[in-house]
Amino acid sequence: MRAILILSLVFGLQPMASAQYAPPAGQTGTTAIHKDSSVFVNWATGVTQFSRGFMDIADPSLGLVTFGDSSVAIGQAEGTNSGVVSLGDSGSITLSFQYPIINGSGFDFAIFENGFSDTFLELAFVEVSTDGITYIRFPSVSLTPENEIGGFGSLDATNLYNFAGKYRIGYGTPFDLEDIVDSTGIDINNINYVRLIDVVGTTNPQYATYDSQGNIVIDPYSTPFSSGGFDLDAIGVINENQNAYIKDNSLASFISVFPNPSYGNLNIKSIKSGFLNIYDMSGKKVFNKTCIGNETIFINSLTKGIYLIKFEFDEGIETKKIIVQ
């Protein structure tokens, strides 16, 4: 079935209304991948672009969404409601990786959202780039009837193809670079950036978004909350070129943090100076400091739990997770 659907996309054929795409996580034929699966060899290591969208694109007076810091999208998927960054209506985010993603056997990477059920699905378009300039969007199809479903409406996963957010919390939607093998301007064996753009699920032609077949894409709308729109948890890498050079934004060889778990003191070992921020899993900043070389910081005031440390240097950004006991 998957091969037939890809052929219909490549040759511009309209899929039949009765076409069935992969079902929800846990069902026979699903492509959902659990966050703890051994297929993942790496995770996104940096954020190169982030643009918040409105709570309701048709009512800008409500303002932009605010939930989560972009750094929470770095590293392994949490599979929690709070460990995400919200994009808002038509918002976007671009992530980078330690090593290039390549077109290997089967799926090459997967994207995690925090949908709380198999039918409450907030969607996003997926684009990839080699150089960070030219982006190619994955062909996508939405067979959902073109009627608005409201902010807490339901979607059928079998009507959706190649949208991030197709699966519930804890399960990634996988993507295969073979789907864009004929694209120009990128090298599908050298993908350094993945960009997500929130789907605006309205039928209003002024704001509606469309799939590769020209269908209006429906998802929950409106969601006029600080956490509205697509909520990114993480991007997991399945196939990568580990022989490629390490880009500056990984900074993997510059930083170490110990002990982890920490019981109050945290040693920072670095050959670079920069800014250190610590965030809880809701994205709230709970600590910040300028770091010059090696030093010890005291985090006794933090409650037990998982935190993200974000280091900002001239060469780029690195984010690490720590556990406070």
RAGI-V801479 format. One record per residue. N is the residue number from 1. SS is DSSP state (~ for helix, > for strand, _ for the rest). OMEGA is omega in whole degrees, 0 to 359 (999 if undefined). BURIAL is I if it has 24 or more other ideal C-beta (glycine too) atoms within 12 Angstrom, else O. Layout:
n:N ss:SS omega:OMEGA burial:BURIAL
n:N ss:SS omega:OMEGA burial:BURIAL
//
This chain:
n:1 ss:_ omega:183 burial:O
n:2 ss:~ omega:180 burial:O
n:3 ss:~ omega:180 burial:O
n:4 ss:~ omega:181 burial:O
n:5 ss:~ omega:178 burial:I
n:6 ss:~ omega:178 burial:I
n:7 ss:~ omega:180 burial:O
n:8 ss:~ omega:178 burial:I
n:9 ss:~ omega:184 burial:I
n:10 ss:~ omega:185 burial:O
n:11 ss:_ omega:174 burial:O
n:12 ss:_ omega:181 burial:O
n:13 ss:_ omega:177 burial:O
n:14 ss:_ omega:177 burial:O
n:15 ss:_ omega:178 burial:I
n:16 ss:_ omega:182 burial:O
n:17 ss:_ omega:182 burial:O
n:18 ss:_ omega:183 burial:O
n:19 ss:_ omega:180 burial:I
n:20 ss:_ omega:174 burial:I
n:21 ss:_ omega:185 burial:I
n:22 ss:_ omega:182 burial:I
n:23 ss:_ omega:181 burial:I
n:24 ss:_ omega:179 burial:I
n:25 ss:_ omega:177 burial:I
n:26 ss:_ omega:180 burial:O
n:27 ss:_ omega:179 burial:O
n:28 ss:_ omega:179 burial:O
n:29 ss:_ omega:180 burial:O
n:30 ss:_ omega:173 burial:I
n:31 ss:_ omega:181 burial:I
n:32 ss:_ omega:180 burial:I
n:33 ss:> omega:181 burial:I
n:34 ss:> omega:184 burial:I
n:35 ss:_ omega:182 burial:I
n:36 ss:_ omega:182 burial:O
n:37 ss:_ omega:180 burial:I
n:38 ss:_ omega:179 burial:O
n:39 ss:_ omega:182 burial:I
n:40 ss:_ omega:181 burial:I
n:41 ss:_ omega:181 burial:O
n:42 ss:> omega:180 burial:I
n:43 ss:> omega:180 burial:I
n:44 ss:_ omega:184 burial:I
n:45 ss:_ omega:182 burial:I
n:46 ss:> omega:175 burial:I
n:47 ss:> omega:182 burial:I
n:48 ss:> omega:179 burial:I
n:49 ss:> omega:178 burial:I
n:50 ss:> omega:181 burial:I
n:51 ss:> omega:179 burial:I
n:52 ss:_ omega:173 burial:I
n:53 ss:_ omega:180 burial:I
n:54 ss:> omega:171 burial:I
n:55 ss:_ omega:175 burial:I
n:56 ss:_ omega:186 burial:I
n:57 ss:_ omega:179 burial:I
n:58 ss:_ omega:179 burial:I
n:59 ss:_ omega:183 burial:O
n:60 ss:~ omega:181 burial:O
n:61 ss:~ omega:178 burial:O
n:62 ss:~ omega:179 burial:O
n:63 ss:_ omega:181 burial:O
n:64 ss:> omega:171 burial:I
n:65 ss:_ omega:184 burial:I
n:66 ss:_ omega:191 burial:I
n:67 ss:_ omega:173 burial:I
n:68 ss:_ omega:173 burial:I
n:69 ss:_ omega:183 burial:I
n:70 ss:~ omega:183 burial:I
n:71 ss:~ omega:181 burial:I
n:72 ss:~ omega:179 burial:I
n:73 ss:~ omega:180 burial:I
n:74 ss:_ omega:178 burial:I
n:75 ss:_ omega:187 burial:I
n:76 ss:_ omega:178 burial:I
n:77 ss:_ omega:179 burial:I
n:78 ss:_ omega:184 burial:I
n:79 ss:_ omega:178 burial:I
n:80 ss:_ omega:179 burial:I
n:81 ss:_ omega:187 burial:O
n:82 ss:_ omega:186 burial:I
n:83 ss:_ omega:182 burial:I
n:84 ss:_ omega:171 burial:I
n:85 ss:> omega:183 burial:I
n:86 ss:> omega:182 burial:I
n:87 ss:_ omega:185 burial:I
n:88 ss:_ omega:183 burial:I
n:89 ss:> omega:177 burial:I
n:90 ss:_ omega:175 burial:I
n:91 ss:_ omega:182 burial:I
n:92 ss:> omega:177 burial:I
n:93 ss:> omega:179 burial:I
n:94 ss:> omega:180 burial:I
n:95 ss:> omega:179 burial:I
n:96 ss:> omega:191 burial:I
n:97 ss:> omega:180 burial:I
n:98 ss:> omega:179 burial:I
n:99 ss:> omega:179 burial:I
n:100 ss:> omega:171 burial:I
n:101 ss:> omega:182 burial:I
n:102 ss:_ omega:178 burial:I
n:103 ss:_ omega:181 burial:I
n:104 ss:_ omega:179 burial:I
n:105 ss:_ omega:179 burial:O
n:106 ss:_ omega:181 burial:O
n:107 ss:_ omega:187 burial:I
n:108 ss:_ omega:176 burial:I
n:109 ss:> omega:181 burial:I
n:110 ss:> omega:184 burial:I
n:111 ss:> omega:185 burial:I
n:112 ss:> omega:175 burial:I
n:113 ss:> omega:185 burial:I
n:114 ss:_ omega:177 burial:I
n:115 ss:_ omega:188 burial:I
n:116 ss:_ omega:176 burial:O
n:117 ss:_ omega:179 burial:O
n:118 ss:_ omega:182 burial:I
n:119 ss:_ omega:174 burial:I
n:120 ss:_ omega:189 burial:I
n:121 ss:_ omega:176 burial:I
n:122 ss:_ omega:194 burial:I
n:123 ss:_ omega:175 burial:I
n:124 ss:> omega:170 burial:I
n:125 ss:> omega:182 burial:I
n:126 ss:> omega:178 burial:I
n:127 ss:> omega:180 burial:I
n:128 ss:> omega:182 burial:I
n:129 ss:> omega:173 burial:I
n:130 ss:_ omega:188 burial:I
n:131 ss:_ omega:182 burial:O
n:132 ss:_ omega:180 burial:I
n:133 ss:_ omega:179 burial:O
n:134 ss:_ omega:179 burial:O
n:135 ss:_ omega:177 burial:I
n:136 ss:> omega:180 burial:I
n:137 ss:> omega:174 burial:I
n:138 ss:_ omega:176 burial:I
n:139 ss:_ omega:184 burial:I
n:140 ss:_ omega:180 burial:I
n:141 ss:> omega:173 burial:I
n:142 ss:> omega:178 burial:I
n:143 ss:_ omega:176 burial:I
n:144 ss:_ omega:177 burial:I
n:145 ss:_ omega:188 burial:O
n:146 ss:_ omega:175 burial:O
n:147 ss:_ omega:180 burial:O
n:148 ss:_ omega:185 burial:I
n:149 ss:_ omega:180 burial:I
n:150 ss:> omega:186 burial:O
n:151 ss:_ omega:180 burial:O
n:152 ss:_ omega:181 burial:O
n:153 ss:_ omega:185 burial:I
n:154 ss:_ omega:175 burial:I
n:155 ss:_ omega:176 burial:I
n:156 ss:_ omega:183 burial:I
n:157 ss:~ omega:182 burial:I
n:158 ss:~ omega:175 burial:I
n:159 ss:~ omega:189 burial:I
n:160 ss:> omega:179 burial:I
n:161 ss:> omega:175 burial:I
n:162 ss:_ omega:169 burial:I
n:163 ss:_ omega:168 burial:I
n:164 ss:> omega:181 burial:I
n:165 ss:_ omega:181 burial:I
n:166 ss:_ omega:185 burial:I
n:167 ss:_ omega:184 burial:I
n:168 ss:_ omega:181 burial:I
n:169 ss:_ omega:179 burial:I
n:170 ss:_ omega:182 burial:I
n:171 ss:> omega:182 burial:I
n:172 ss:> omega:172 burial:I
n:173 ss:> omega:186 burial:I
n:174 ss:> omega:180 burial:I
n:175 ss:> omega:183 burial:I
n:176 ss:_ omega:181 burial:I
n:177 ss:~ omega:176 burial:I
n:178 ss:~ omega:180 burial:I
n:179 ss:~ omega:181 burial:I
n:180 ss:~ omega:186 burial:I
n:181 ss:_ omega:182 burial:O
n:182 ss:_ omega:182 burial:O
n:183 ss:_ omega:177 burial:I
n:184 ss:_ omega:178 burial:O
n:185 ss:_ omega:176 burial:O
n:186 ss:_ omega:175 burial:I
n:187 ss:_ omega:185 burial:I
n:188 ss:_ omega:171 burial:I
n:189 ss:_ omega:179 burial:I
n:190 ss:_ omega:181 burial:I
n:191 ss:> omega:183 burial:I
n:192 ss:> omega:184 burial:I
n:193 ss:> omega:173 burial:I
n:194 ss:> omega:181 burial:I
n:195 ss:> omega:177 burial:I
n:196 ss:> omega:178 burial:I
n:197 ss:> omega:184 burial:I
n:198 ss:> omega:172 burial:I
n:199 ss:_ omega:172 burial:I
n:200 ss:_ omega:193 burial:I
n:201 ss:_ omega:182 burial:I
n:202 ss:_ omega:173 burial:I
n:203 ss:_ omega:177 burial:I
n:204 ss:_ omega:185 burial:O
n:205 ss:_ omega:179 burial:O
n:206 ss:_ omega:185 burial:O
n:207 ss:_ omega:185 burial:I
n:208 ss:_ omega:175 burial:I
n:209 ss:_ omega:191 burial:I
n:210 ss:> omega:177 burial:O
n:211 ss:_ omega:183 burial:I
n:212 ss:_ omega:180 burial:I
n:213 ss:_ omega:181 burial:I
n:214 ss:_ omega:177 burial:O
n:215 ss:_ omega:171 burial:I
n:216 ss:> omega:180 burial:I
n:217 ss:_ omega:181 burial:I
n:218 ss:_ omega:166 burial:I
n:219 ss:_ omega:185 burial:I
n:220 ss:_ omega:180 burial:I
n:221 ss:> omega:358 burial:I
n:222 ss:_ omega:177 burial:I
n:223 ss:_ omega:187 burial:I
n:224 ss:_ omega:182 burial:I
n:225 ss:_ omega:178 burial:I
n:226 ss:_ omega:179 burial:I
n:227 ss:_ omega:184 burial:I
n:228 ss:_ omega:177 burial:I
n:229 ss:_ omega:180 burial:I
n:230 ss:_ omega:180 burial:I
n:231 ss:> omega:184 burial:I
n:232 ss:> omega:174 burial:I
n:233 ss:> omega:185 burial:I
n:234 ss:> omega:171 burial:I
n:235 ss:> omega:180 burial:I
n:236 ss:> omega:182 burial:I
n:237 ss:> omega:179 burial:I
n:238 ss:_ omega:179 burial:I
n:239 ss:_ omega:181 burial:I
n:240 ss:> omega:177 burial:I
n:241 ss:_ omega:183 burial:I
n:242 ss:_ omega:177 burial:O
n:243 ss:_ omega:179 burial:O
n:244 ss:_ omega:179 burial:O
n:245 ss:_ omega:176 burial:O
n:246 ss:_ omega:180 burial:I
n:247 ss:_ omega:182 burial:I
n:248 ss:~ omega:187 burial:O
n:249 ss:~ omega:175 burial:I
n:250 ss:~ omega:178 burial:I
n:251 ss:_ omega:188 burial:I
n:252 ss:_ omega:184 burial:I
n:253 ss:_ omega:186 burial:O
n:254 ss:_ omega:193 burial:I
n:255 ss:> omega:166 burial:I
n:256 ss:> omega:182 burial:O
n:257 ss:> omega:180 burial:I
n:258 ss:> omega:353 burial:O
n:259 ss:_ omega:178 burial:O
n:260 ss:_ omega:14 burial:O
n:261 ss:_ omega:179 burial:O
n:262 ss:> omega:178 burial:I
n:263 ss:_ omega:177 burial:O
n:264 ss:_ omega:177 burial:O
n:265 ss:> omega:180 burial:O
n:266 ss:> omega:180 burial:I
n:267 ss:> omega:179 burial:O
n:268 ss:> omega:178 burial:I
n:269 ss:> omega:185 burial:O
n:270 ss:> omega:174 burial:I
n:271 ss:_ omega:179 burial:O
n:272 ss:_ omega:173 burial:I
n:273 ss:_ omega:180 burial:O
n:274 ss:> omega:182 burial:I
n:275 ss:> omega:181 burial:O
n:276 ss:> omega:174 burial:I
n:277 ss:> omega:176 burial:I
n:278 ss:> omega:181 burial:I
n:279 ss:> omega:170 burial:I
n:280 ss:> omega:188 burial:I
n:281 ss:_ omega:172 burial:I
n:282 ss:_ omega:181 burial:I
n:283 ss:_ omega:180 burial:I
n:284 ss:_ omega:177 burial:I
n:285 ss:> omega:183 burial:O
n:286 ss:> omega:181 burial:I
n:287 ss:> omega:174 burial:I
n:288 ss:> omega:184 burial:O
n:289 ss:> omega:169 burial:I
n:290 ss:> omega:182 burial:O
n:291 ss:> omega:178 burial:I
n:292 ss:_ omega:180 burial:O
n:293 ss:_ omega:184 burial:O
n:294 ss:_ omega:177 burial:O
n:295 ss:> omega:179 burial:O
n:296 ss:> omega:176 burial:O
n:297 ss:> omega:183 burial:I
n:298 ss:> omega:184 burial:O
n:299 ss:_ omega:181 burial:I
n:300 ss:_ omega:184 burial:O
n:301 ss:_ omega:182 burial:O
n:302 ss:_ omega:177 burial:I
n:303 ss:_ omega:180 burial:O
n:304 ss:_ omega:178 burial:O
n:305 ss:> omega:180 burial:I
n:306 ss:> omega:180 burial:I
n:307 ss:> omega:176 burial:I
n:308 ss:> omega:174 burial:I
n:309 ss:> omega:181 burial:I
n:310 ss:> omega:177 burial:I
n:311 ss:> omega:178 burial:I
n:312 ss:> omega:180 burial:I
n:313 ss:> omega:177 burial:I
n:314 ss:_ omega:184 burial:O
n:315 ss:_ omega:182 burial:O
n:316 ss:> omega:184 burial:I
n:317 ss:> omega:171 burial:I
n:318 ss:> omega:179 burial:I
n:319 ss:> omega:177 burial:I
n:320 ss:> omega:176 burial:I
n:321 ss:> omega:176 burial:I
n:322 ss:> omega:175 burial:I
n:323 ss:> omega:177 burial:O
n:324 ss:> omega:181 burial:I
n:325 ss:_ omega:999 burial:O
//
